[in-house]
Amino acid sequence: MLVLALSLTGCAQKSERIQHGAEALAYLKALDEMGARVAGTESEVSAANYIEKELTEMGYKVERKGFEYEDGGIKNSENIIIEKKGTGEGTIIVGAHYDSVDSANGVDDNGSGVAVLLEAAKNYWMKLEGKEKNDFRFLHVSTDEVYGSLSETDPAFDEEKKYEPNSPYSATKAGSDHLVRAYYHT
């Protein structure tokens, strides 16, 4: 949902961007107040209900697709799929997760989530022809945490710094970056 809110801000005037930024912050605060949203728990369902309500009010068609997985027993979770018809010919696929996984430290979220988006984008791209195929872009947003940790006096990271993730979460983000790079080159 944050991705959707931020994508709206790029097209708006300054006063509208401030309003959209405030709305995005309000969404994040509402989700944060729900606490940990471990997949398969009541708090994850509450988060999904909240997201569905907000997206429906924004005019999106929302579909919830349930699935089962095993993590010390069979658990249920859902993907939230949205669609909003535009006036253009193009398709935009946006992905994000709204749950958290206690034991995986991002492994299931970052690695497999990015792989699913890459495969979906590749399948879509393979159906395109000519200019549409040539103009197609996949945007992957990473995090500065893949470059290591900063003290208050360290200079900011840039893309030239080598990867030095210092937590399981940042290591999975670095892995997803490498996965995107590999898809690009193959």
Protein Blocks (a to p, Z undefined) as FASTA:
>chain_A
ZZmmmmmmmmpcfklmmmmmmmmmmmmmmmmmnopadehiaklmmmmmmmmmmmmmnopa
cddddddddehiacdddddddddddfbfbdcdddddfbdcfklnommmmmmmmmmmmmmm
mmmmmmpgcjlmmmpccdddddfklnoccdfkbccddfkbccddfbfklmmmmmmmmmmm
mmmmZZ
